[in-house]
């Protein structure tokens, strides 16, 4: 459902995060939330969320209300100036959002659970490539941080067809 009377919420993605950007666009276009869009961080203005997997690739983070970053990359940076930091990880349970029970099936799908905000949801991606899990988790975390409901982000990932991943 498209929101009316409100400004579009922009999710900026660091320039090095091509796969994360792919999944974020998939989520935003699939879940019918026209009030959200994604753009490269280098040219984004009026953004509500920055998705920057690596702390070192974060362009001027103080201008973003919410920063989504891979855990534990935040340990090596100074958090002063950041309004809110949300973390994700496929390895560490200390992150705000985690991917667990990652499995590749004989039918060339990769499945995993996203755990965060007190809820757990199962994702099935149509690829045998386990390396995409982190990018999908990062995109889902950024979408949820911007206000996309958890269930909508999961549904979008689960309803995607065969993936056409960059790089």
Beta strands, then each sheet from edge to edge (+ up, - down):
strand 1: 9-13
strand 2: 36-40
strand 3: 47-51
strand 4: 66-70
strand 5: 84-89
strand 6: 97-104
strand 7: 110-116
strand 8: 119-125
sheet 1: 2+ 1+ 3+ 4+ 5+ 6+ 7- 8+
end
